[in-house]
């Protein structure tokens, strides 16, 4: 049983990092949408930062494996209005 618990813990940690990467990406998207990115970054620097955020989200999602898909589906079910 310890192996299963270890796997669950790894998925939990990967999900937490995936959530953090998602929030970071959302921050950069909001920064872009508002135009405030121009105050803090050059075009090249901002492009590099946002592409790093996209890669990080993808990598952590892959590391979490099915746990991310299941967690996302569960969240979508909770957000979906009742028919």
N, C-alpha and C positions, 0 to 999 in steps of 0.2 A: 503493500500500500504506500510506503513512503515515496516511491517513484511517481505515483499518480499525484500525490500531494505536491511534489516538487514541480511537476509539469503544470499543475494548476497555478502555483505561485509564479512560475515563469510567465505564464499567459497573463496573469494579473499584472505583473510588472511591465510586460510588453504593452498591455492595454493602457497603463498609466502613461508610459512614454509616448504612445500613439496619441493619447488625448492631449498631452503637452505639445507635441508637434502640430497637432490640429489647431490648437489655440495660437501657437506661434504663427502658423500660416494665416489664420484668420486676422491676426494683428497686422501682418504685412499687407493683406488684401484691403483692410480698412484704411491703412496708411496710404495705399495707392489710390483708393477711391476718393479720399479726401484731398489728395494732392499734397499732403504734408510731407511725404517722402522726400520732396525736393529740398526741404529745409535741412534734412539730415544726411542724405545720400546723394552721390552722383548717379547718373543713369546706370553706369556699369556696375557700381557697387550695389545698388538696389536690386538689379537684375540677378546678380550673384547671390545675394541674401535670400531672395524669394525662391530661386531655383534650389538652394540648399534646404529651405524649409519644405519644399515640395518633395525633395528626395528623402528627407528625414521622415516625413509622414508615410511615404510609401514603404520605406525600409522597416519602420516599426510596425506597420500594418502587416507586412509579410512575416515578420518575426512572431507576431501574435497569432498568425495563421487564422484558423477558423474562428477563434475567439473574437476577433474584430468583426467579422461578418455577423456572428450571432449577436454581439453586443449592439451593433448598428441596427440590425433588424428589430431587436427588442426596443431600442430607442424610437425607431420609426413607428412601431406599433403604439407606443405610448403617446407620440405626438399626433398621430392620425386622429382626426375628429371622429366621434361616434356617428354611425350612419343612422 
